[in-house]
């Protein structure tokens, strides 16, 4: 009698494992989009740098920047990327 519940548990575990394995995606040939830029990625500057200059940086992302710069409340990857520039690493 004790073998019947264990055997039933084993069969149910195998069935659940097969269902979970059947739900996984096997499409590994996803096409990557190539961005065609019309501007040069590098420039050559001659002369000295201006000490009063301001550096402007752009963040390219497929999701909008929400602007929640509190590490306790942000949920998007762009917010995390911006926070990584000025928050210290905690290990």
C-alpha positions in Angstrom: 0.0 0.0 0.0 2.8 2.4 0.7 4.3 2.1 -2.7 1.2 3.3 -4.5 1.3 7.0 -3.2 5.1 7.1 -4.0 4.6 5.7 -7.5 1.7 8.2 -8.1 4.0 11.0 -6.9 6.7 9.9 -9.2 4.3 9.8 -12.2 2.9 13.3 -11.4 6.5 14.7 -11.1 7.4 13.3 -14.5 4.2 14.7 -16.1 4.8 18.1 -14.6 8.4 18.1 -15.8 7.3 17.1 -19.3 4.7 19.9 -19.4 7.2 22.5 -18.2 9.8 21.3 -20.7 7.1 21.4 -23.5 6.4 25.1 -22.7 9.9 26.2 -23.2 11.0 28.0 -26.4 13.4 26.4 -28.7 13.6 29.2 -31.3 17.3 30.1 -31.1 17.6 31.7 -34.5 16.2 35.1 -33.6 17.1 37.8 -36.0 19.1 40.7 -34.7 18.3 44.1 -36.0 21.3 46.0 -37.5 21.2 49.7 -36.9 22.4 51.6 -39.9 24.0 54.9 -38.7 24.5 57.8 -41.0 27.0 59.6 -38.8 30.5 58.6 -37.9 31.0 56.7 -34.6 34.4 58.3 -34.0 35.8 61.7 -34.6 39.3 63.1 -34.6 39.7 66.3 -32.7 42.7 68.6 -33.1 43.7 71.0 -30.4 43.3 71.2 -26.7 40.2 70.5 -24.7 38.2 73.4 -23.3 38.3 73.3 -19.4 34.8 74.8 -19.2 33.2 72.4 -21.7 30.1 70.2 -20.9 29.8 66.6 -22.0 26.4 65.6 -23.1 25.6 61.9 -23.1 22.6 60.1 -24.7 21.0 56.8 -23.6 19.6 54.7 -26.3 17.0 52.2 -25.1 13.9 50.4 -26.4 12.0 51.3 -23.2 11.3 54.8 -22.0 13.4 56.4 -19.2 11.0 56.8 -16.2 13.3 59.0 -14.2 12.9 57.2 -10.9 16.4 57.5 -9.7 15.8 55.9 -6.3 17.3 52.4 -6.1 14.4 51.2 -4.0 11.7 52.1 -6.4 13.0 51.9 -10.0 11.8 49.0 -12.2 13.2 49.7 -15.6 16.6 48.9 -17.2 17.2 52.5 -18.4 16.9 53.7 -14.8 19.3 51.1 -13.6 21.8 52.1 -16.3 21.7 55.7 -15.3 22.0 54.8 -11.6 25.1 52.7 -12.3 27.0 55.8 -13.3 26.7 57.7 -10.0 25.8 55.2 -7.3 28.6 53.3 -5.6 28.8 49.5 -6.1 27.7 47.6 -3.0 29.0 44.1 -2.9 
